[in-house]
Amino acid sequence: MTSFFKPLKAKAEKRAAYRETRHILRSLPQHVAHDLNIDRRAAERMARVAVYGG
């Protein structure tokens, strides 16, 4: 793979990981989210931090 495509592939992989993580967090049943102290409304922020750091 050329050096041109490596950063594009890395960004696409991170975006896919972000979307999957966000989906999983949003899909948690309410009682599970509560047990884990997760606010499902903050799924986007939590997924962003988990994948991209911050």
Secondary structure, DSSP 8 states (H G I E B T S, - for coil): --TTHHHHHHHHHHHHHHHHHHHHHHHS-HHHHHHTT--GGGHHHHHHHHHH--
